[in-house]
């Protein structure tokens, strides 16, 4: 399979043109080519080459003699820019969050209404639907070290059928302490999972949301 260079986020046209002129029109054609040789091409910069190497590694390939990538933190800013990775599927919609919750069945509808109340008190913000099932508060933009970027929400939730997903509540100065008092839950990289509201302390949840809301985006993930 051949991946066009323009499909790799964060690689500018000068770098793409220089690599193509050197006989490397596709990502996979860079496998085994010496890093220093490519970096010496006019128009090719270190950041763009790092992003290409990261994309190669995702496919089990690598340039020759490529250095380890430097640690770079993601950049987060409040507000939307409208700049999103081409393959980003989750976006803000015009669907009413309250209408979506009212259309849920049984306990999921009760849970959704309860969470709408709690998030509204904690943020003071109007909710917005993201994709078919996520309800978000606040608008932020992220840009990863790889160059991938997009718009998303600051904090939010999804009353899924299996369990409730809570977004953006980790990584604040007191989040570990509060999660220790929350009750029965599980965590992943960017989510806190709860089976049902009855399993947790809702006052602690509201405090977690408020703390995350008052923290700059990107500090909680």
MARVO-507308 format. One record per atom (N, C-alpha, C): residue number from 0; atom name; x, y, z. Coordinates in nm, 2 decimals. Layout:
N
  num  atomo      c1      c2      c3
  NUM     CA       X       Y       Z
...
END
This chain:
221
  num  atomo      c1      c2      c3
    0      N    0.08   -0.12    0.00
    0     CA    0.00    0.00    0.00
    0      C    0.09    0.12    0.00
    1      N    0.05    0.23   -0.08
    1     CA    0.13    0.35   -0.09
    1      C    0.05    0.46   -0.03
    2      N    0.10    0.53    0.07
    2     CA    0.03    0.64    0.14
    2      C    0.09    0.78    0.09
    3      N    0.01    0.86    0.02
    3     CA    0.06    0.99   -0.03
    3      C    0.11    1.07    0.09
    4      N    0.21    1.15    0.07
    4     CA    0.27    1.23    0.18
    4      C    0.17    1.33    0.23
    5      N    0.08    1.38    0.14
    5     CA   -0.01    1.48    0.19
    5      C   -0.11    1.43    0.29
    6      N   -0.12    1.30    0.31
    6     CA   -0.21    1.24    0.41
    6      C   -0.15    1.24    0.55
    7      N   -0.02    1.28    0.56
    7     CA    0.04    1.28    0.69
    7      C    0.03    1.42    0.75
    8      N   -0.05    1.44    0.86
    8     CA   -0.07    1.57    0.92
    8      C    0.07    1.64    0.96
    9      N    0.08    1.77    0.93
    9     CA    0.19    1.84    0.98
    9      C    0.31    1.84    0.89
   10      N    0.30    1.78    0.77
   10     CA    0.41    1.78    0.67
   10      C    0.38    1.88    0.56
   11      N    0.46    1.99    0.56
   11     CA    0.43    2.10    0.47
   11      C    0.46    2.07    0.32
   12      N    0.41    2.15    0.23
   12     CA    0.43    2.13    0.09
   12      C    0.58    2.13    0.05
   13      N    0.66    2.23    0.10
   13     CA    0.80    2.23    0.06
   13      C    0.87    2.10    0.09
   14      N    0.84    2.03    0.21
   14     CA    0.90    1.90    0.24
   14      C    0.84    1.80    0.15
   15      N    0.72    1.80    0.12
   15     CA    0.66    1.70    0.03
   15      C    0.72    1.71   -0.11
   16      N    0.73    1.83   -0.16
   16     CA    0.79    1.85   -0.29
   16      C    0.94    1.81   -0.30
   17      N    1.01    1.84   -0.19
   17     CA    1.15    1.80   -0.19
   17      C    1.17    1.65   -0.18
   18      N    1.09    1.58   -0.11
   18     CA    1.10    1.44   -0.10
   18      C    1.05    1.37   -0.23
   19      N    0.95    1.42   -0.29
   19     CA    0.91    1.37   -0.42
   19      C    1.01    1.38   -0.53
   20      N    1.08    1.50   -0.53
   20     CA    1.18    1.52   -0.63
   20      C    1.30    1.43   -0.60
   21      N    1.32    1.39   -0.48
   21     CA    1.43    1.30   -0.44
   21      C    1.40    1.15   -0.47
   22      N    1.28    1.13   -0.52
   22     CA    1.24    0.99   -0.55
   22      C    1.16    0.92   -0.44
   23      N    1.10    1.00   -0.35
   23     CA    1.02    0.94   -0.24
   23      C    0.88    1.01   -0.24
   24      N    0.79    0.97   -0.33
   24     CA    0.66    1.03   -0.34
   24      C    0.56    0.98   -0.24
   25      N    0.59    0.86   -0.18
   25     CA    0.50    0.80   -0.08
   25      C    0.57    0.78    0.05
   26      N    0.49    0.77    0.16
   26     CA    0.54    0.75    0.29
   26      C    0.63    0.62    0.30
   27      N    0.58    0.52    0.24
   27     CA    0.64    0.39    0.25
   27      C    0.78    0.39    0.18
   28      N    0.79    0.48    0.08
   28     CA    0.92    0.49    0.00
   28      C    1.03    0.54    0.09
   29      N    1.00    0.60    0.21
   29     CA    1.10    0.65    0.30
   29      C    1.16    0.54    0.39
   30      N    1.10    0.43    0.39
   30     CA    1.15    0.32    0.48
   30      C    1.29    0.28    0.44
   31      N    1.38    0.28    0.53
   31     CA    1.52    0.23    0.51
   31      C    1.61    0.34    0.46
   32      N    1.55    0.46    0.43
   32     CA    1.64    0.57    0.38
   32      C    1.70    0.64    0.50
   33      N    1.82    0.69    0.48
   33     CA    1.90    0.75    0.59
   33      C    1.83    0.88    0.64
   34      N    1.81    0.89    0.77
   34     CA    1.75    1.01    0.82
   34      C    1.83    1.14    0.79
   35      N    1.96    1.14    0.81
   35     CA    2.04    1.26    0.78
   35      C    2.04    1.30    0.63
   36      N    2.03    1.20    0.55
   36     CA    2.02    1.23    0.40
   36      C    1.89    1.30    0.37
   37      N    1.78    1.26    0.43
   37     CA    1.65    1.33    0.41
   37      C    1.65    1.46    0.47
   38      N    1.71    1.48    0.59
   38     CA    1.71    1.61    0.66
   38      C    1.79    1.71    0.58
   39      N    1.89    1.66    0.50
   39     CA    1.97    1.75    0.42
   39      C    1.90    1.81    0.30
   40      N    1.79    1.76    0.27
   40     CA    1.71    1.81    0.15
   40      C    1.66    1.95    0.18
   41      N    1.67    2.04    0.08
   41     CA    1.62    2.17    0.10
   41      C    1.46    2.17    0.11
   42      N    1.41    2.22    0.22
   42     CA    1.27    2.22    0.24
   42      C    1.22    2.12    0.34
   43      N    1.31    2.03    0.38
   43     CA    1.27    1.92    0.47
   43      C    1.32    1.97    0.61
   44      N    1.23    1.98    0.71
   44     CA    1.27    2.01    0.84
   44      C    1.25    1.90    0.94
   45      N    1.31    1.92    1.06
   45     CA    1.32    1.81    1.16
   45      C    1.18    1.77    1.20
   46      N    1.09    1.87    1.23
   46     CA    0.95    1.84    1.28
   46      C    0.88    1.75    1.18
   47      N    0.88    1.79    1.05
   47     CA    0.81    1.72    0.95
   47      C    0.87    1.58    0.93
   48      N    1.00    1.56    0.94
   48     CA    1.06    1.43    0.93
   48      C    1.02    1.34    1.05
   49      N    1.01    1.41    1.17
   49     CA    0.96    1.33    1.29
   49      C    0.82    1.28    1.27
   50      N    0.74    1.36    1.21
   50     CA    0.60    1.31    1.19
   50      C    0.59    1.20    1.08
   51      N    0.68    1.21    0.98
   51     CA    0.68    1.10    0.89
   51      C    0.74    0.97    0.95
   52      N    0.84    0.98    1.03
   52     CA    0.89    0.87    1.10
   52      C    0.79    0.80    1.20
   53      N    0.71    0.89    1.26
   53     CA    0.61    0.84    1.35
   53      C    0.50    0.76    1.27
   54      N    0.47    0.81    1.15
   54     CA    0.37    0.75    1.07
   54      C    0.43    0.61    1.02
   55      N    0.56    0.61    0.99
   55     CA    0.62    0.48    0.94
   55      C    0.62    0.38    1.06
   56      N    0.65    0.42    1.18
   56     CA    0.65    0.33    1.29
   56      C    0.51    0.27    1.32
   57      N    0.40    0.35    1.29
   57     CA    0.27    0.30    1.31
   57      C    0.24    0.18    1.21
   58      N    0.32    0.18    1.10
   58     CA    0.31    0.07    1.00
   58      C    0.41   -0.03    1.01
   59      N    0.49   -0.03    1.12
   59     CA    0.60   -0.13    1.14
   59      C    0.72   -0.10    1.05
   60      N    0.74    0.02    1.01
   60     CA    0.85    0.06    0.92
   60      C    0.94    0.17    0.99
   61      N    1.05    0.20    0.93
   61     CA    1.14    0.31    0.99
   61      C    1.24    0.35    0.89
   62      N    1.28    0.48    0.90
   62     CA    1.39    0.53    0.83
   62      C    1.52    0.47    0.90
   63      N    1.63    0.48    0.82
   63     CA    1.76    0.43    0.88
   63      C    1.82    0.54    0.97
   64      N    1.87    0.50    1.08
   64     CA    1.94    0.59    1.18
   64      C    1.85    0.70    1.23
   65      N    1.72    0.68    1.24
   65     CA    1.64    0.78    1.29
   65      C    1.65    0.80    1.44
   66      N    1.67    0.92    1.49
   66     CA    1.68    0.94    1.63
   66      C    1.55    0.92    1.70
   67      N    1.55    0.90    1.83
   67     CA    1.43    0.89    1.91
   67      C    1.36    1.02    1.91
   68      N    1.23    1.03    1.90
   68     CA    1.16    1.15    1.89
   68      C    1.17    1.23    2.02
   69      N    1.18    1.36    2.01
   69     CA    1.19    1.45    2.13
   69      C    1.05    1.46    2.20
   70      N    1.05    1.47    2.33
   70     CA    0.93    1.49    2.40
   70      C    0.87    1.62    2.38
   71      N    0.75    1.63    2.32
   71     CA    0.68    1.75    2.30
   71      C    0.54    1.74    2.35
   72      N    0.50    1.83    2.43
   72     CA    0.36    1.83    2.48
   72      C    0.26    1.87    2.38
   73      N    0.14    1.82    2.39
   73     CA    0.03    1.87    2.30
   73      C    0.00    2.02    2.34
   74      N   -0.05    2.09    2.25
   74     CA   -0.09    2.23    2.27
   74      C   -0.25    2.24    2.27
   75      N   -0.30    2.30    2.38
   75     CA   -0.44    2.31    2.39
   75      C   -0.48    2.46    2.41
   76      N   -0.58    2.51    2.34
   76     CA   -0.63    2.64    2.36
   76      C   -0.78    2.65    2.36
   77      N   -0.83    2.75    2.44
   77     CA   -0.98    2.76    2.44
   77      C   -1.03    2.81    2.31
   78      N   -1.15    2.77    2.27
   78     CA   -1.21    2.81    2.15
   78      C   -1.18    2.72    2.04
   79      N   -1.26    2.74    1.93
   79     CA   -1.24    2.65    1.81
   79      C   -1.17    2.73    1.70
   80      N   -1.11    2.65    1.61
   80     CA   -1.04    2.71    1.50
   80      C   -1.10    2.67    1.37
   81      N   -1.17    2.56    1.37
   81     CA   -1.22    2.50    1.25
   81      C   -1.12    2.42    1.17
   82      N   -1.00    2.40    1.23
   82     CA   -0.89    2.32    1.16
   82      C   -0.89    2.19    1.23
   83      N   -0.92    2.09    1.15
   83     CA   -0.94    1.95    1.19
   83      C   -0.87    1.85    1.10
   84      N   -0.81    1.74    1.16
   84     CA   -0.75    1.64    1.08
   84      C   -0.86    1.59    0.98
   85      N   -0.82    1.55    0.86
   85     CA   -0.92    1.51    0.76
   85      C   -1.00    1.39    0.80
   86      N   -0.94    1.30    0.88
   86     CA   -1.01    1.18    0.92
   86      C   -1.09    1.19    1.05
   87      N   -1.09    1.31    1.11
   87     CA   -1.16    1.33    1.23
   87      C   -1.31    1.32    1.21
   88      N   -1.37    1.22    1.28
   88     CA   -1.52    1.19    1.26
   88      C   -1.61    1.26    1.36
   89      N   -1.56    1.28    1.48
   89     CA   -1.65    1.34    1.58
   89      C   -1.65    1.49    1.58
   90      N   -1.76    1.55    1.55
   90     CA   -1.77    1.69    1.54
   90      C   -1.90    1.74    1.60
   91      N   -1.90    1.87    1.63
   91     CA   -2.02    1.93    1.69
   91      C   -2.14    1.92    1.60
   92      N   -2.26    1.89    1.65
   92     CA   -2.38    1.88    1.57
   92      C   -2.48    1.98    1.62
   93      N   -2.59    1.99    1.55
   93     CA   -2.70    2.08    1.59
   93      C   -2.81    2.01    1.67
   94      N   -2.79    1.89    1.69
   94     CA   -2.90    1.81    1.77
   94      C   -2.91    1.87    1.91
   95      N   -3.02    1.87    1.97
   95     CA   -3.05    1.92    2.10
   95      C   -3.00    1.81    2.20
   96      N   -2.91    1.84    2.30
   96     CA   -2.87    1.75    2.40
   96      C   -2.99    1.70    2.48
   97      N   -3.08    1.79    2.52
   97     CA   -3.20    1.76    2.60
   97      C   -3.29    1.66    2.51
   98      N   -3.30    1.69    2.38
   98     CA   -3.39    1.61    2.30
   98      C   -3.33    1.47    2.28
   99      N   -3.19    1.47    2.27
   99     CA   -3.13    1.34    2.26
   99      C   -3.15    1.25    2.39
  100      N   -3.13    1.32    2.50
  100     CA   -3.15    1.24    2.63
  100      C   -3.30    1.20    2.64
  101      N   -3.39    1.28    2.61
  101     CA   -3.54    1.25    2.62
  101      C   -3.57    1.13    2.53
  102      N   -3.49    1.10    2.42
  102     CA   -3.51    0.99    2.33
  102      C   -3.45    0.86    2.38
  103      N   -3.37    0.86    2.49
  103     CA   -3.31    0.74    2.54
  103      C   -3.42    0.66    2.61
  104      N   -3.38    0.53    2.64
  104     CA   -3.48    0.44    2.70
  104      C   -3.45    0.42    2.85
  105      N   -3.55    0.41    2.92
  105     CA   -3.55    0.37    3.06
  105      C   -3.45    0.44    3.15
  106      N   -3.36    0.37    3.22
  106     CA   -3.26    0.43    3.31
  106      C   -3.17    0.52    3.24
  107      N   -3.13    0.49    3.12
  107     CA   -3.04    0.58    3.05
  107      C   -3.10    0.72    3.04
  108      N   -3.23    0.74    3.02
  108     CA   -3.29    0.87    3.01
  108      C   -3.28    0.94    3.15
  109      N   -3.30    0.87    3.26
  109     CA   -3.29    0.92    3.39
  109      C   -3.15    0.97    3.42
  110      N   -3.05    0.88    3.38
  110     CA   -2.91    0.91    3.40
  110      C   -2.87    1.03    3.32
  111      N   -2.91    1.04    3.20
  111     CA   -2.88    1.16    3.11
  111      C   -2.93    1.29    3.17
  112      N   -3.06    1.29    3.22
  112     CA   -3.12    1.41    3.27
  112      C   -3.04    1.45    3.40
  113      N   -3.01    1.35    3.48
  113     CA   -2.93    1.38    3.60
  113      C   -2.80    1.45    3.57
  114      N   -2.73    1.39    3.47
  114     CA   -2.59    1.44    3.44
  114      C   -2.61    1.58    3.37
  115      N   -2.71    1.60    3.30
  115     CA   -2.73    1.74    3.24
  115      C   -2.74    1.84    3.35
  116      N   -2.81    1.81    3.46
  116     CA   -2.82    1.90    3.57
  116      C   -2.69    1.92    3.64
  117      N   -2.62    1.81    3.67
  117     CA   -2.49    1.82    3.74
  117      C   -2.39    1.90    3.66
  118      N   -2.37    1.87    3.53
  118     CA   -2.28    1.94    3.45
  118      C   -2.32    2.09    3.43
  119      N   -2.45    2.12    3.42
  119     CA   -2.49    2.26    3.41
  119      C   -2.45    2.34    3.53
  120      N   -2.47    2.28    3.65
  120     CA   -2.44    2.35    3.77
  120      C   -2.29    2.37    3.78
  121      N   -2.21    2.27    3.74
  121     CA   -2.06    2.28    3.76
  121      C   -2.00    2.37    3.66
  122      N   -2.05    2.38    3.54
  122     CA   -1.99    2.46    3.44
  122      C   -2.06    2.59    3.41
  123      N   -2.19    2.60    3.43
  123     CA   -2.26    2.72    3.39
  123      C   -2.27    2.74    3.24
  124      N   -2.24    2.63    3.16
  124     CA   -2.23    2.64    3.02
  124      C   -2.35    2.56    2.96
  125      N   -2.39    2.60    2.84
  125     CA   -2.49    2.53    2.76
  125      C   -2.43    2.40    2.70
  126      N   -2.49    2.29    2.70
  126     CA   -2.44    2.17    2.64
  126      C   -2.45    2.17    2.49
  127      N   -2.36    2.09    2.42
  127     CA   -2.36    2.08    2.28
  127      C   -2.34    1.93    2.25
  128      N   -2.41    1.88    2.15
  128     CA   -2.39    1.74    2.10
  128      C   -2.27    1.73    2.02
  129      N   -2.19    1.62    2.04
  129     CA   -2.07    1.59    1.96
  129      C   -2.09    1.45    1.91
  130      N   -2.09    1.44    1.78
  130     CA   -2.12    1.31    1.72
  130      C   -2.26    1.26    1.76
  131      N   -2.29    1.13    1.75
  131     CA   -2.42    1.09    1.78
  131      C   -2.46    1.07    1.93
  132      N   -2.36    1.07    2.02
  132     CA   -2.39    1.03    2.16
  132      C   -2.31    1.10    2.27
  133      N   -2.22    1.20    2.23
  133     CA   -2.15    1.27    2.34
  133      C   -2.20    1.41    2.36
  134      N   -2.21    1.45    2.48
  134     CA   -2.26    1.58    2.52
  134      C   -2.14    1.66    2.58
  135      N   -2.10    1.77    2.52
  135     CA   -1.99    1.84    2.56
  135      C   -2.02    1.98    2.61
  136      N   -1.92    2.03    2.69
  136     CA   -1.93    2.17    2.75
  136      C   -1.80    2.24    2.72
  137      N   -1.81    2.36    2.67
  137     CA   -1.69    2.44    2.63
  137      C   -1.63    2.39    2.50
  138      N   -1.56    2.48    2.44
  138     CA   -1.50    2.45    2.31
  138      C   -1.34    2.47    2.32
  139      N   -1.27    2.37    2.28
  139     CA   -1.12    2.38    2.28
  139      C   -1.06    2.33    2.15
  140      N   -0.94    2.37    2.13
  140     CA   -0.87    2.32    2.01
  140      C   -0.74    2.25    2.06
  141      N   -0.70    2.14    2.00
  141     CA   -0.58    2.07    2.04
  141      C   -0.49    2.05    1.92
  142      N   -0.36    2.05    1.94
  142     CA   -0.26    2.02    1.84
  142      C   -0.15    1.93    1.90
  143      N   -0.15    1.80    1.86
  143     CA   -0.05    1.71    1.91
  143      C    0.09    1.73    1.85
  144      N    0.19    1.68    1.91
  144     CA    0.33    1.69    1.87
  144      C    0.34    1.63    1.73
  145      N    0.26    1.54    1.69
  145     CA    0.27    1.48    1.56
  145      C    0.21    1.57    1.45
  146      N    0.15    1.68    1.49
  146     CA    0.08    1.77    1.39
  146      C   -0.07    1.75    1.38
  147      N   -0.11    1.64    1.43
  147     CA   -0.26    1.61    1.42
  147      C   -0.33    1.72    1.51
  148      N   -0.44    1.77    1.46
  148     CA   -0.51    1.87    1.54
  148      C   -0.66    1.87    1.51
  149      N   -0.74    1.93    1.60
  149     CA   -0.88    1.93    1.59
  149      C   -0.95    2.01    1.70
  150      N   -1.08    2.03    1.68
  150     CA   -1.17    2.09    1.78
  150      C   -1.24    1.99    1.86
  151      N   -1.26    2.01    1.99
  151     CA   -1.34    1.92    2.07
  151      C   -1.40    2.00    2.19
  152      N   -1.45    1.93    2.29
  152     CA   -1.51    1.99    2.40
  152      C   -1.42    1.98    2.52
  153      N   -1.44    2.07    2.62
  153     CA   -1.36    2.07    2.74
  153      C   -1.39    1.96    2.84
  154      N   -1.51    1.95    2.88
  154     CA   -1.56    1.84    2.96
  154      C   -1.69    1.79    2.91
  155      N   -1.73    1.67    2.94
  155     CA   -1.86    1.62    2.89
  155      C   -1.89    1.47    2.94
  156      N   -1.99    1.42    2.88
  156     CA   -2.03    1.28    2.91
  156      C   -2.11    1.22    2.80
  157      N   -2.13    1.08    2.81
  157     CA   -2.21    1.01    2.72
  157      C   -2.28    0.90    2.80
  158      N   -2.41    0.90    2.80
  158     CA   -2.49    0.80    2.88
  158      C   -2.51    0.68    2.79
  159      N   -2.40    0.61    2.77
  159     CA   -2.40    0.49    2.68
  159      C   -2.48    0.37    2.74
  160      N   -2.51    0.28    2.66
  160     CA   -2.60    0.17    2.71
  160      C   -2.52    0.08    2.81
  161      N   -2.39    0.05    2.79
  161     CA   -2.32   -0.04    2.88
  161      C   -2.28    0.04    3.01
  162      N   -2.23    0.16    3.00
  162     CA   -2.19    0.24    3.11
  162      C   -2.18    0.38    3.07
  163      N   -2.17    0.47    3.17
  163     CA   -2.16    0.61    3.15
  163      C   -2.01    0.65    3.13
  164      N   -1.98    0.73    3.02
  164     CA   -1.85    0.78    3.00
  164      C   -1.84    0.92    3.04
  165      N   -1.74    0.96    3.12
  165     CA   -1.72    1.10    3.16
  165      C   -1.58    1.14    3.11
  166      N   -1.58    1.26    3.04
  166     CA   -1.47    1.30    2.97
  166      C   -1.40    1.43    3.03
  167      N   -1.27    1.43    3.03
  167     CA   -1.20    1.56    3.07
  167      C   -1.18    1.58    3.22
  168      N   -1.20    1.48    3.30
  168     CA   -1.20    1.50    3.45
  168      C   -1.07    1.46    3.51
  169      N   -0.97    1.41    3.44
  169     CA   -0.84    1.36    3.50
  169      C   -0.73    1.46    3.47
  170      N   -0.63    1.45    3.55
  170     CA   -0.51    1.53    3.53
  170      C   -0.50    1.66    3.60
  171      N   -0.60    1.70    3.68
  171     CA   -0.60    1.82    3.75
  171      C   -0.53    1.80    3.89
  172      N   -0.49    1.91    3.96
  172     CA   -0.41    1.89    4.08
  172      C   -0.48    1.80    4.19
  173      N   -0.61    1.80    4.19
  173     CA   -0.68    1.72    4.29
  173      C   -0.76    1.60    4.24
  174      N   -0.75    1.57    4.11
  174     CA   -0.83    1.47    4.05
  174      C   -0.81    1.33    4.11
  175      N   -0.69    1.30    4.14
  175     CA   -0.66    1.17    4.20
  175      C   -0.73    1.15    4.33
  176      N   -0.72    1.26    4.41
  176     CA   -0.78    1.26    4.55
  176      C   -0.93    1.24    4.53
  177      N   -0.99    1.32    4.44
  177     CA   -1.14    1.31    4.43
  177      C   -1.18    1.18    4.37
  178      N   -1.11    1.13    4.27
  178     CA   -1.14    1.00    4.22
  178      C   -1.13    0.89    4.32
  179      N   -1.04    0.91    4.42
  179     CA   -1.04    0.81    4.53
  179      C   -1.16    0.81    4.62
  180      N   -1.23    0.92    4.61
  180     CA   -1.36    0.94    4.69
  180      C   -1.48    0.92    4.61
  181      N   -1.47    0.90    4.48
  181     CA   -1.58    0.91    4.39
  181      C   -1.67    0.79    4.41
  182      N   -1.62    0.67    4.43
  182     CA   -1.69    0.55    4.44
  182      C   -1.65    0.45    4.33
  183      N   -1.74    0.36    4.29
  183     CA   -1.71    0.26    4.20
  183      C   -1.69    0.31    4.06
  184      N   -1.57    0.30    4.00
  184     CA   -1.55    0.35    3.86
  184      C   -1.43    0.29    3.81
  185      N   -1.40    0.31    3.68
  185     CA   -1.28    0.27    3.61
  185      C   -1.23    0.39    3.53
  186      N   -1.10    0.39    3.50
  186     CA   -1.04    0.50    3.43
  186      C   -0.97    0.44    3.30
  187      N   -0.96    0.53    3.20
  187     CA   -0.88    0.50    3.08
  187      C   -0.80    0.63    3.06
  188      N   -0.74    0.64    2.94
  188     CA   -0.65    0.75    2.91
  188      C   -0.73    0.88    2.92
  189      N   -0.85    0.89    2.87
  189     CA   -0.92    1.02    2.87
  189      C   -1.06    1.01    2.92
  190      N   -1.09    0.89    2.98
  190     CA   -1.23    0.87    3.03
  190      C   -1.24    0.82    3.17
  191      N   -1.35    0.85    3.24
  191     CA   -1.38    0.78    3.36
  191      C   -1.51    0.71    3.33
  192      N   -1.52    0.58    3.36
  192     CA   -1.64    0.50    3.33
  192      C   -1.71    0.47    3.46
  193      N   -1.84    0.48    3.46
  193     CA   -1.93    0.46    3.57
  193      C   -2.05    0.37    3.52
  194      N   -2.08    0.27    3.60
  194     CA   -2.19    0.18    3.56
  194      C   -2.33    0.26    3.58
  195      N   -2.34    0.32    3.69
  195     CA   -2.47    0.40    3.72
  195      C   -2.44    0.50    3.83
  196      N   -2.52    0.61    3.83
  196     CA   -2.49    0.72    3.92
  196      C   -2.50    0.67    4.07
  197      N   -2.58    0.57    4.09
  197     CA   -2.60    0.52    4.23
  197      C   -2.47    0.46    4.29
  198      N   -2.37    0.43    4.20
  198     CA   -2.24    0.37    4.24
  198      C   -2.15    0.48    4.29
  199      N   -2.17    0.60    4.27
  199     CA   -2.08    0.71    4.30
  199      C   -2.13    0.82    4.39
  200      N   -2.05    0.90    4.45
  200     CA   -2.09    1.01    4.52
  200      C   -2.10    1.13    4.43
  201      N   -2.23    1.18    4.41
  201     CA   -2.26    1.28    4.31
  201      C   -2.20    1.41    4.34
  202      N   -2.18    1.44    4.47
  202     CA   -2.12    1.57    4.52
  202      C   -1.98    1.57    4.48
  203      N   -1.91    1.46    4.49
  203     CA   -1.77    1.45    4.45
  203      C   -1.76    1.46    4.30
  204      N   -1.85    1.40    4.22
  204     CA   -1.85    1.41    4.08
  204      C   -1.86    1.56    4.04
  205      N   -1.96    1.63    4.10
  205     CA   -1.98    1.77    4.07
  205      C   -1.85    1.85    4.10
  206      N   -1.78    1.82    4.20
  206     CA   -1.66    1.89    4.24
  206      C   -1.55    1.86    4.13
  207      N   -1.54    1.73    4.09
  207     CA   -1.45    1.69    3.98
  207      C   -1.47    1.77    3.86
  208      N   -1.60    1.78    3.82
  208     CA   -1.63    1.86    3.70
  208      C   -1.60    2.00    3.71
  209      N   -1.63    2.06    3.82
  209     CA   -1.60    2.20    3.84
  209      C   -1.45    2.23    3.84
  210      N   -1.38    2.14    3.90
  210     CA   -1.23    2.16    3.91
  210      C   -1.17    2.15    3.76
  211      N   -1.22    2.05    3.69
  211     CA   -1.17    2.03    3.55
  211      C   -1.21    2.15    3.46
  212      N   -1.33    2.20    3.48
  212     CA   -1.38    2.32    3.41
  212      C   -1.30    2.44    3.43
  213      N   -1.25    2.46    3.56
  213     CA   -1.17    2.58    3.59
  213      C   -1.03    2.56    3.56
  214      N   -0.98    2.44    3.52
  214     CA   -0.84    2.42    3.48
  214      C   -0.83    2.44    3.33
  215      N   -0.71    2.49    3.29
  215     CA   -0.69    2.52    3.15
  215      C   -0.70    2.39    3.07
  216      N   -0.76    2.39    2.95
  216     CA   -0.77    2.27    2.87
  216      C   -0.64    2.21    2.84
  217      N   -0.63    2.08    2.84
  217     CA   -0.51    2.01    2.82
  217      C   -0.44    1.97    2.94
  218      N   -0.47    2.04    3.05
  218     CA   -0.41    2.00    3.18
  218      C   -0.49    1.88    3.23
  219      N   -0.61    1.87    3.19
  219     CA   -0.69    1.74    3.22
  219      C   -0.71    1.67    3.09
  220      N   -0.69    1.54    3.09
  220     CA   -0.70    1.46    2.97
  220      C   -0.76    1.33    3.00
END
